[in-house]
Structure formats: C-alpha cells, structure tokens
C-alpha cells in the first residue's frame, strides 16, 4: 500500500477507490468505463513532487494497456509532509472485470528520484464478482 523511502525522509502512501460508470458503459459492445480516485499522502518529513505516472491496465481476457505520461490530470503536484493530493481519472476496458497498478516517478527538493508504487486495484462491474 505504500512506498517507504525512509533514507530520503519520504513516505508516500497511496489509496485508491474505483467506481463503475454504467451510464457511460456499453456492455453489449465490450465497453466498460470506470472512474478512480487516488489519494497520495506524504507521511514523511520531506516534500515530494510527482513528475510522471506509469500504469498497467489489464482486463479479464489478459489484454494489457500501458500508459505513461507526465504528472496526473495535467498537474505535477508537490506534496508537503503531512499533506495529501487527491485526484480522479478514468479507464476503459473491454471486460466487466480488470485491474490497474503502476507507479509514480517522484523527486525530493534535493533532486533524489524515487518511485512510489500504486497498489493493484480492481475494476469491476458490481455483482460480477462474489
């Protein structure tokens, strides 16, 4: 659930909530839309700036999408100790169930780069899984 970079004075904790968007989905066309909200907390004593994101999105058929880019939703937030950054985004997959995981490329004010792992989370249409 977290990446602990204690040698840098940084501890980033990432929490995720996902939601199926039925009104935007078209199951008959294998088009399933999900939103997710991510909370990135800095529980260390050093600031950390989020520079990049890398995602691996996998559907139930094993199809994989990789997404790489700068920042999150057009921002490269600097998260101070004791603060958190929350944002929402979305993903589209071809099955009723899938997963997402990844990492954020981050940097401290002194120029030390590190990755903060985004834990695997599930994308699922309600009622599909027990």
Backbone as a printed PyTorch tensor [residue, N CA C, xyz], in Angstrom:
tensor([[[  0.8230,  -1.2030,   0.0000],
         [  0.0000,   0.0000,   0.0000],
         [  0.8610,   1.2590,   0.0000]],

        [[  2.1180,   1.1670,   0.3680],
         [  2.9380,   2.3730,   0.4060],
         [  4.3590,   2.0770,  -0.0470]],

        [[  5.0140,   3.1370,  -0.4460],
         [  6.4340,   3.0600,  -0.7450],
         [  7.1440,   3.8350,   0.3480]],

        [[  8.0450,   3.1990,   1.0310],
         [  8.7270,   3.8350,   2.1490],
         [ 10.1570,   4.1600,   1.7440]],

        [[ 10.4420,   5.4130,   1.5390],
         [ 11.7840,   5.8700,   1.1720],
         [ 12.3830,   6.5780,   2.3840]],

        [[ 12.4840,   5.8420,   3.4890],
         [ 12.9130,   6.4560,   4.7390],
         [ 14.3090,   7.0480,   4.6620]],

        [[ 15.1730,   6.4880,   3.8180],
         [ 16.5190,   7.0560,   3.7140],
         [ 16.4790,   8.4630,   3.1190]],

        [[ 15.3970,   8.7750,   2.4020],
         [ 15.2320,  10.1230,   1.8360],
         [ 14.3310,  10.9870,   2.7130]],

        [[ 13.7880,  10.4190,   3.7840],
         [ 12.8590,  11.1520,   4.6310],
         [ 11.4720,  11.2290,   4.0360]],

        [[ 11.1920,  10.3620,   3.0640],
         [  9.9130,  10.3890,   2.3710],
         [  9.1520,   9.1040,   2.6420]],

        [[  7.8630,   9.2060,   2.8630],
         [  6.9920,   8.0360,   2.9560],
         [  5.6940,   8.4020,   2.2520]],

        [[  5.4570,   7.7730,   1.1150],
         [  4.2730,   8.0550,   0.3140],
         [  3.2900,   6.9040,   0.4770]],

        [[  2.0630,   7.2250,   0.8310],
         [  1.0040,   6.2280,   0.9490],
         [ -0.0590,   6.5350,  -0.0980]],

        [[ -0.4870,   5.4940,  -0.8190],
         [ -1.4340,   5.6680,  -1.9100],
         [ -2.6620,   4.8170,  -1.6470]],

        [[ -3.8280,   5.4590,  -1.6960],
         [ -5.1020,   4.7530,  -1.5400],
         [ -5.9450,   5.0100,  -2.7750]],

        [[ -6.6950,   3.9830,  -3.2020],
         [ -7.4780,   4.0710,  -4.4330],
         [ -8.8990,   3.5820,  -4.1950]],

        [[ -9.8550,   4.2790,  -4.7870],
         [-11.2410,   3.8350,  -4.8290],
         [-11.6840,   3.8730,  -6.2790]],

        [[-12.2820,   2.7720,  -6.7570],
         [-12.7630,   2.7420,  -8.1380],
         [-14.2830,   2.6300,  -8.1600]],

        [[-14.8690,   3.0590,  -9.2880],
         [-16.3190,   3.0860,  -9.4330],
         [-16.6820,   2.7790, -10.8810]],

        [[-17.6260,   1.8880, -11.0730],
         [-18.1270,   1.5590, -12.4050],
         [-19.0980,   2.6420, -12.8490]],

        [[-18.9360,   3.1320, -14.0730],
         [-19.8050,   4.1720, -14.6190],
         [-20.7560,   3.5470, -15.6420]],

        [[-21.8800,   3.0310, -15.1530],
         [-22.8400,   2.3270, -16.0000],
         [-23.3890,   3.2190, -17.1070]],

        [[-23.6220,   4.4980, -16.7970],
         [-24.2170,   5.4160, -17.7780],
         [-23.2850,   5.7270, -18.9510]],

        [[-21.9890,   5.4750, -18.8070],
         [-21.0450,   5.6990, -19.8990],
         [-20.6030,   4.3990, -20.5680]],

        [[-20.9820,   3.2820, -19.9820],
         [-20.5490,   1.9790, -20.4810],
         [-21.5480,   1.4190, -21.4950]],

        [[-21.0480,   0.5170, -22.3400],
         [-21.8750,  -0.1940, -23.3130],
         [-21.4550,  -1.6600, -23.2920]],

        [[-21.9630,  -2.4260, -22.3050],
         [-21.5430,  -3.8220, -22.1560],
         [-21.7380,  -4.6530, -23.4240]],

        [[-22.7940,  -4.3670, -24.1800],
         [-23.0490,  -5.1240, -25.4040],
         [-21.9760,  -4.8980, -26.4620]],

        [[-21.1840,  -3.8300, -26.2850],
         [-20.0800,  -3.5170, -27.1970],
         [-18.7150,  -3.7230, -26.5310]],

        [[-18.7130,  -4.4290, -25.3940],
         [-17.4790,  -4.6630, -24.6250],
         [-16.7560,  -3.3520, -24.2980]],

        [[-17.5100,  -2.4090, -23.8000],
         [-17.0010,  -1.0750, -23.4640],
         [-17.4170,  -0.7800, -22.0200]],

        [[-16.4730,  -0.9540, -21.0810],
         [-16.7450,  -0.7770, -19.6600],
         [-15.9240,   0.3980, -19.1430]],

        [[-16.6100,   1.3920, -18.5880],
         [-15.9600,   2.6290, -18.1530],
         [-15.9310,   2.6860, -16.6240]],

        [[-14.7660,   3.0150, -16.1010],
         [-14.5610,   3.1260, -14.6590],
         [-13.9060,   4.4620, -14.3230]],

        [[-14.2630,   5.0000, -13.1830],
         [-13.5200,   6.1410, -12.6410],
         [-12.7540,   5.6340, -11.4220]],

        [[-11.7100,   6.3570, -11.0810],
         [-10.9800,   6.0320,  -9.8680],
         [-10.4990,   7.3290,  -9.2350]],

        [[-10.4760,   7.3160,  -7.9140],
         [ -9.9850,   8.4550,  -7.1430],
         [ -8.7860,   7.9800,  -6.3410]],

        [[ -7.7110,   8.7310,  -6.4820],
         [ -6.4660,   8.3730,  -5.8120],
         [ -6.0930,   9.4490,  -4.8010]],

        [[ -5.7190,   8.9840,  -3.6240],
         [ -5.2300,   9.8580,  -2.5640],
         [ -3.7640,   9.5180,  -2.3130]],

        [[ -2.8960,  10.5140,  -2.5110],
         [ -1.4550,  10.3360,  -2.3200],
         [ -1.0540,  11.1430,  -1.0900]],

        [[ -0.6900,  10.4460,  -0.0270],
         [ -0.3300,  11.1100,   1.2330],
         [  1.1700,  11.0480,   1.4570]],

        [[  1.7180,  12.1450,   1.9350],
         [  3.1300,  12.1990,   2.2990],
         [  3.2070,  12.1680,   3.8200]],

        [[  3.5590,  11.0080,   4.3590],
         [  3.6500,  10.8660,   5.8150],
         [  5.0910,  10.9650,   6.3120]],

        [[  5.9950,  11.3310,   5.4140],
         [  7.3920,  11.5090,   5.7940],
         [  7.6560,  12.9230,   6.2600]],

        [[  8.9370,  13.3090,   6.2790],
         [  9.2910,  14.6660,   6.7180],
         [  9.9740,  15.4740,   5.6160]],

        [[  9.8720,  14.9980,   4.3540],
         [ 10.4510,  15.6900,   3.2110],
         [  9.4010,  15.7980,   2.1130]],

        [[  9.3490,  16.9370,   1.4590],
         [  8.4040,  17.1190,   0.3560],
         [  8.7600,  16.1910,  -0.8020]],

        [[  7.7660,  15.9040,  -1.6350],
         [  7.9810,  15.0660,  -2.8210],
         [  7.1130,  15.6080,  -3.9520]],

        [[  7.7100,  15.7450,  -5.1310],
         [  6.9850,  16.2220,  -6.3040],
         [  6.7290,  15.0490,  -7.2430]],

        [[  5.4790,  14.9100,  -7.6820],
         [  5.1020,  13.8530,  -8.6000],
         [  5.4140,  14.3210, -10.0230]],

        [[  6.3060,  13.6090, -10.6990],
         [  6.7200,  14.0020, -12.0500],
         [  6.0350,  13.2000, -13.1430]],

        [[  5.9620,  11.8730, -12.9580],
         [  5.4520,  11.0000, -14.0130],
         [  4.5210,   9.9410, -13.4330]],

        [[  3.7550,   9.3150, -14.3450],
         [  2.9130,   8.1880, -13.9720],
         [  3.1100,   7.0710, -14.9890]],

        [[  3.0370,   5.8550, -14.5160],
         [  3.1190,   4.6670, -15.3600],
         [  2.0520,   3.6940, -14.8840]],

        [[  1.1560,   3.3330, -15.7850],
         [  0.0570,   2.4320, -15.4540],
         [  0.1370,   1.1600, -16.2730]],

        [[ -0.3030,   0.0730, -15.6750],
         [ -0.5530,  -1.1710, -16.3830],
         [ -2.0070,  -1.5290, -16.0990]],

        [[ -2.8160,  -1.5370, -17.1570],
         [ -4.2390,  -1.8390, -17.0540],
         [ -4.4560,  -3.1870, -17.7310]],

        [[ -5.0530,  -4.1300, -17.0090],
         [ -5.2400,  -5.4780, -17.5260],
         [ -6.7070,  -5.8590, -17.4190]],

        [[ -7.2850,  -6.3520, -18.5350],
         [ -8.6770,  -6.7960, -18.4650],
         [ -8.7320,  -8.2960, -18.1940]],

        [[ -9.9380,  -8.8340, -18.0480],
         [-10.1110, -10.2390, -17.6780],
         [ -9.6500, -11.2040, -18.7650]],

        [[ -9.5130, -10.7310, -19.9990],
         [ -9.0090, -11.5670, -21.0880],
         [ -7.4840, -11.5410, -21.1810]],

        [[ -6.8530, -10.7890, -20.2850],
         [ -5.3950, -10.6950, -20.2910],
         [ -4.8480,  -9.6130, -21.1980]],

        [[ -5.7300,  -8.8260, -21.8200],
         [ -5.2680,  -7.7020, -22.6490],
         [ -4.6820,  -6.6290, -21.7400]],

        [[ -3.5310,  -6.1020, -22.1430],
         [ -2.8330,  -5.1100, -21.3230],
         [ -2.6970,  -3.7830, -22.0690]],

        [[ -2.8820,  -2.7080, -21.3160],
         [ -2.6290,  -1.3640, -21.8230],
         [ -1.5920,  -0.7410, -20.8960]],

        [[ -0.5820,  -0.1270, -21.4840],
         [  0.3840,   0.6180, -20.6850],
         [  0.1940,   2.0950, -20.9700]],

        [[  0.1870,   2.8830, -19.9040],
         [  0.0070,   4.3220, -20.0190],
         [  1.1760,   4.9930, -19.3050]],

        [[  1.8640,   5.8550, -20.0220],
         [  2.9840,   6.6090, -19.4520],
         [  2.7340,   8.0860, -19.7310]],

        [[  3.0920,   8.9300, -18.7860],
         [  2.9260,  10.3490, -19.0290],
         [  3.4720,  11.1940, -17.9050]],

        [[  3.4280,  12.4860, -18.1360],
         [  3.8630,  13.4470, -17.1320],
         [  2.7170,  13.7450, -16.1820]],

        [[  3.0150,  13.7850, -14.9040],
         [  2.0520,  14.1990, -13.8950],
         [  0.7750,  13.3820, -13.8720]],

        [[ -0.2330,  13.9780, -13.2470],
         [ -1.5670,  13.3850, -13.1570],
         [ -2.5910,  14.4610, -13.4740]],

        [[ -3.5180,  14.1480, -14.3370],
         [ -4.5580,  15.0690, -14.8180],
         [ -4.0120,  16.4890, -15.0470]],

        [[ -2.8940,  16.5630, -15.7450],
         [ -2.3140,  17.8510, -16.1140],
         [ -1.5400,  18.5680, -15.0250]],

        [[ -1.2920,  17.9020, -13.9100],
         [ -0.5760,  18.5380, -12.8050],
         [  0.6480,  17.7150, -12.4040]],

        [[  1.6270,  18.4040, -11.8460],
         [  2.7760,  17.7560, -11.2150],
         [  2.8510,  18.2860,  -9.7850]],

        [[  1.9720,  17.7630,  -8.9220],
         [  1.8560,  18.3340,  -7.5740],
         [  3.0690,  18.0730,  -6.6970]],

        [[  3.4080,  19.0660,  -5.8880],
         [  4.4070,  18.8840,  -4.8420],
         [  3.6390,  18.6580,  -3.5490]],

        [[  3.9020,  17.5220,  -2.9290],
         [  3.1580,  17.1300,  -1.7370],
         [  4.0580,  17.3080,  -0.5210]],

        [[  3.6730,  18.2480,   0.3100],
         [  4.4510,  18.5740,   1.5060],
         [  4.2240,  17.5180,   2.5880]],

        [[  5.1540,  17.4120,   3.5400],
         [  4.9560,  16.4860,   4.6530],
         [  3.6220,  16.7580,   5.3520]],

        [[  2.8780,  15.6880,   5.6170],
         [  1.5900,  15.8220,   6.2890],
         [  0.4420,  16.1830,   5.3650]],

        [[  0.7180,  16.3800,   4.0690],
         [ -0.3400,  16.7570,   3.1360],
         [ -0.6880,  15.5850,   2.2290]],

        [[ -1.8010,  15.7550,   1.5050],
         [ -2.1810,  14.7460,   0.5300],
         [ -2.7030,  15.4230,  -0.7210]],

        [[ -2.5580,  14.7270,  -1.8250],
         [ -3.0830,  15.1900,  -3.1180],
         [ -4.1120,  14.1600,  -3.5710]],

        [[ -5.3070,  14.6330,  -3.9030],
         [ -6.3830,  13.7550,  -4.3400],
         [ -6.7950,  14.1520,  -5.7410]],

        [[ -6.9580,  13.1580,  -6.6160],
         [ -7.4400,  13.4310,  -7.9690],
         [ -8.2540,  12.2510,  -8.4680]],

        [[ -9.0520,  12.4990,  -9.4890],
         [ -9.8650,  11.4580, -10.1120],
         [ -9.5620,  11.3900, -11.5900]],

        [[ -9.6510,  10.1850, -12.1230],
         [ -9.4380,   9.9580, -13.5460],
         [-10.2690,   8.7440, -13.9420]],

        [[-10.0000,   8.1860, -15.1150],
         [-10.8030,   7.0590, -15.5560],
         [-10.0490,   6.1180, -16.4680]],

        [[-10.6870,   4.9640, -16.7080],
         [-10.1300,   3.9430, -17.5820],
         [-11.2760,   3.2240, -18.2810]],

        [[-10.9810,   2.7460, -19.4840],
         [-11.9450,   1.9680, -20.2580],
         [-11.3140,   0.6230, -20.5750]],

        [[-12.0420,  -0.4610, -20.2940],
         [-11.5590,  -1.8020, -20.6180],
         [-12.6590,  -2.5470, -21.3760]],

        [[-12.3080,  -3.7080, -21.9260],
         [-13.2370,  -4.4680, -22.7650],
         [-13.9690,  -5.5870, -22.0300]],

        [[-13.6970,  -5.7500, -20.7320],
         [-14.3620,  -6.7810, -19.9380],
         [-14.9600,  -6.1540, -18.6820]],

        [[-15.8520,  -6.9090, -18.0210],
         [-16.5310,  -6.3960, -16.8270],
         [-15.6280,  -6.3450, -15.6080]],

        [[-14.4560,  -6.9670, -15.7020],
         [-13.5050,  -7.0020, -14.5890],
         [-12.1010,  -6.7470, -15.1250]],

        [[-11.3000,  -6.0520, -14.3550],
         [ -9.9010,  -5.8340, -14.7010],
         [ -9.1470,  -5.3190, -13.4990]],

        [[ -7.8770,  -5.0130, -13.7230],
         [ -7.0520,  -4.4520, -12.6520],
         [ -6.2020,  -3.3100, -13.1950]],

        [[ -5.7660,  -2.4740, -12.2850],
         [ -4.8020,  -1.4170, -12.5830],
         [ -3.7230,  -1.4470, -11.5140]],

        [[ -2.5240,  -1.0940, -11.9140],
         [ -1.4110,  -0.9380, -10.9850],
         [ -0.3890,  -0.0440, -11.6610]],

        [[  0.5690,   0.4340, -10.8990],
         [  1.5780,   1.2660, -11.5330],
         [  2.5250,   1.8940, -10.5420]],

        [[  3.0420,   3.0490, -10.9750],
         [  3.9800,   3.7690, -10.1120],
         [  4.0210,   5.2340, -10.5270]],

        [[  4.3570,   6.0440,  -9.5540],
         [  4.5960,   7.4610,  -9.7970],
         [  6.0860,   7.7030,  -9.6860]],

        [[  6.6550,   8.3990, -10.6470],
         [  8.0330,   8.8460, -10.5530],
         [  8.0390,  10.1550,  -9.7770]],

        [[  8.8000,  10.1990,  -8.6950],
         [  8.7880,  11.3610,  -7.8160],
         [ 10.2040,  11.8390,  -7.5560]],

        [[ 10.3070,  13.0770,  -7.0500],
         [ 11.6070,  13.6610,  -6.7410],
         [ 11.4880,  14.5090,  -5.4770]],

        [[ 12.5450,  14.4930,  -4.6740],
         [ 12.6040,  15.3280,  -3.4700],
         [ 13.1760,  16.7020,  -3.8550]],

        [[ 13.0690,  17.6890,  -2.9790],
         [ 13.6410,  19.0070,  -3.2650],
         [ 15.1480,  18.9860,  -3.5000]],

        [[ 15.8410,  17.9550,  -2.9860],
         [ 17.2920,  17.8580,  -3.1810],
         [ 17.6620,  17.0900,  -4.4500]],

        [[ 16.6400,  16.7050,  -5.2260],
         [ 16.9030,  16.0510,  -6.5090],
         [ 16.9910,  14.5410,  -6.4700]],

        [[ 16.6400,  13.9260,  -5.3500],
         [ 16.6360,  12.4620,  -5.2700],
         [ 15.3530,  11.9100,  -5.8880]],

        [[ 15.5080,  11.0690,  -6.9050],
         [ 14.3650,  10.4650,  -7.5920],
         [ 14.0210,   9.1220,  -6.9630]],

        [[ 12.7190,   8.8190,  -6.9050],
         [ 12.2650,   7.5160,  -6.4140],
         [ 10.9050,   7.2180,  -7.0320]],

        [[ 10.5210,   5.9520,  -6.9760],
         [  9.2180,   5.5220,  -7.4620],
         [  8.3180,   5.2160,  -6.2760]],

        [[  7.0790,   5.6580,  -6.3770],
         [  6.0590,   5.3150,  -5.3880],
         [  5.1100,   4.3240,  -6.0580]],

        [[  5.0230,   3.1310,  -5.5070],
         [  4.1950,   2.0760,  -6.1000],
         [  2.7180,   2.3560,  -5.8780]],

        [[  1.9380,   2.1670,  -6.9420],
         [  0.4830,   2.2450,  -6.8540],
         [  0.0040,   0.8010,  -6.7170]],

        [[ -0.6340,   0.4730,  -5.6100],
         [ -1.0350,  -0.9210,  -5.4050],
         [ -2.0560,  -1.3750,  -6.4450]],

        [[ -2.0740,  -2.6670,  -6.7190],
         [ -3.0530,  -3.2220,  -7.6430],
         [ -4.4540,  -2.9670,  -7.0850]],

        [[ -5.3430,  -2.4720,  -7.9420],
         [ -6.7320,  -2.3340,  -7.5350],
         [ -7.6360,  -2.8650,  -8.6330]],

        [[ -8.8300,  -3.2310,  -8.2420],
         [ -9.7640,  -3.9000,  -9.1360],
         [-10.7330,  -2.9160,  -9.7790]],

        [[-11.0100,  -3.1720, -11.0320],
         [-12.0970,  -2.5150, -11.7480],
         [-13.1400,  -3.6100, -11.9590]],

        [[-14.3490,  -3.4440, -11.4430],
         [-15.3410,  -4.4990, -11.5680],
         [-16.7510,  -3.9260, -11.5860]],

        [[-17.5410,  -4.4520, -12.4900],
         [-18.9610,  -4.1310, -12.5280],
         [-19.5870,  -4.7310, -11.2640]],

        [[-20.3840,  -3.9680, -10.5200],
         [-20.9960,  -4.5030,  -9.2970],
         [-21.8000,  -5.7810,  -9.5940]],

        [[-21.6420,  -6.7640,  -8.7210],
         [-22.3820,  -8.0040,  -8.8420],
         [-21.7250,  -9.0510,  -9.7300]],

        [[-20.6450,  -8.6930, -10.4200],
         [-19.9700,  -9.6500, -11.3030],
         [-19.1230, -10.6220, -10.4910]],

        [[-18.4830, -10.1320,  -9.4490],
         [-17.6530, -10.9740,  -8.5710],
         [-18.3670, -11.2030,  -7.2560]],

        [[-18.0930, -12.3310,  -6.6360],
         [-18.6960, -12.6130,  -5.3200],
         [-18.0510, -11.7990,  -4.2530]]])
